[in-house]
Amino acid sequence: MTLRLLADENFPLPVIRSLIDAGYDVLSIAKVSPGINDRAVLSFARETGRSLLTFDVDFGDLVFSHGVEPPTAILYFRLHPIIAEELLAITLCALNEIQPGYFAVISREGIRLRKL
């Protein structure tokens, strides 16, 4: 079964293309529904059975502080500056480690998981 992913608008297109080339089923909010708010992004991810890839910390706040129902998983990347080649390698590693039902904070130092 192919992991289904939803890339937030802030996720770099070259990395999305590389993930697709690697066999992942990836949709980009920038292409399917640009400009929608964060709640709508979470709803879209949930309704389509996709894990969310994002650089936006607000998704954690919406889920944990405001009770918004989460999607399968949220992968929040804390990588600044963003280097596309590095991001791709880190994303591929994270996708091999993270199971459904988690909010993952992914940095250069590693991955922290919090149950959704």
C-alpha positions in Angstrom: 0.0 0.0 0.0 1.4 3.4 -1.0 1.6 6.0 1.7 -0.8 8.9 0.8 0.6 12.4 1.6 -0.7 15.9 1.4 1.9 18.6 1.1 1.0 22.0 2.6 1.5 25.1 0.4 4.8 25.8 2.0 6.3 22.4 1.1 8.8 22.8 -1.8 7.6 21.6 -5.2 10.9 20.0 -6.2 10.7 17.8 -3.1 7.1 16.9 -3.9 8.1 15.9 -7.4 11.0 13.7 -6.0 8.6 12.0 -3.5 6.2 11.2 -6.4 9.1 9.9 -8.4 10.0 7.7 -5.4 6.5 6.1 -5.6 4.6 8.2 -3.0 1.1 9.3 -3.6 1.4 13.1 -3.0 -1.1 15.9 -3.5 -0.1 19.5 -3.1 -2.5 22.0 -1.6 -0.8 24.6 -3.8 -2.2 22.7 -6.8 -5.5 21.3 -5.6 -6.8 24.1 -3.4 -4.4 27.0 -3.0 -5.2 29.6 -0.3 -7.5 27.5 1.9 -7.1 28.0 5.6 -5.4 25.6 8.0 -8.6 24.0 9.2 -9.6 23.2 5.6 -6.2 21.7 5.0 -6.6 19.4 8.0 -10.1 18.5 6.8 -8.9 17.8 3.3 -6.1 15.6 4.6 -8.5 13.7 6.9 -11.2 13.2 4.2 -8.7 11.9 1.7 -6.8 9.7 4.1 -3.5 11.6 3.8 -0.7 12.4 6.2 0.2 16.1 6.2 3.7 17.4 5.4 4.2 21.0 6.6 6.5 23.7 7.9 3.6 25.4 9.7 3.4 24.9 13.5 -0.2 26.1 13.6 -1.5 22.6 12.8 -0.2 21.3 16.1 -2.0 24.2 17.9 -5.2 23.5 16.0 -5.2 19.8 16.9 -3.8 19.9 20.5 -5.2 23.2 21.8 -8.4 23.7 19.7 -9.5 20.1 19.3 -9.6 20.0 15.5 -9.7 16.4 14.4 -6.4 15.4 12.9 -5.6 13.5 9.7 -3.7 10.2 9.7 -0.5 11.8 10.7 1.1 15.3 10.7 4.8 15.7 9.9 5.9 19.1 11.0 9.4 20.0 9.7 11.6 22.4 11.7 14.4 22.9 9.2 15.7 26.4 8.5 17.2 27.2 6.2 15.4 24.8 3.9 17.8 22.9 1.5 15.7 20.9 -1.0 18.2 17.9 -1.3 18.5 17.7 2.5 14.7 18.0 3.0 14.1 15.2 0.6 16.6 12.9 2.4 15.1 13.8 5.8 11.5 13.3 4.6 12.3 9.9 3.1 13.8 8.8 6.4 10.9 10.2 8.4 8.3 8.5 6.2 10.0 5.1 7.0 9.9 5.7 10.7 6.5 7.4 11.4 3.4 5.4 11.9 -0.2 6.7 11.6 -1.6 8.4 14.6 1.3 10.7 15.4 2.3 14.3 15.2 6.0 14.3 14.3 8.4 17.2 14.8 11.2 16.6 12.4 14.5 18.5 12.7 18.1 18.0 11.8 18.6 16.5 15.2 16.0 13.8 14.9 12.2 13.1 15.3 10.0 13.7 18.3 6.6 12.0 18.3 3.4 12.9 20.0 0.3 10.7 19.8 -2.6 12.4 18.1 
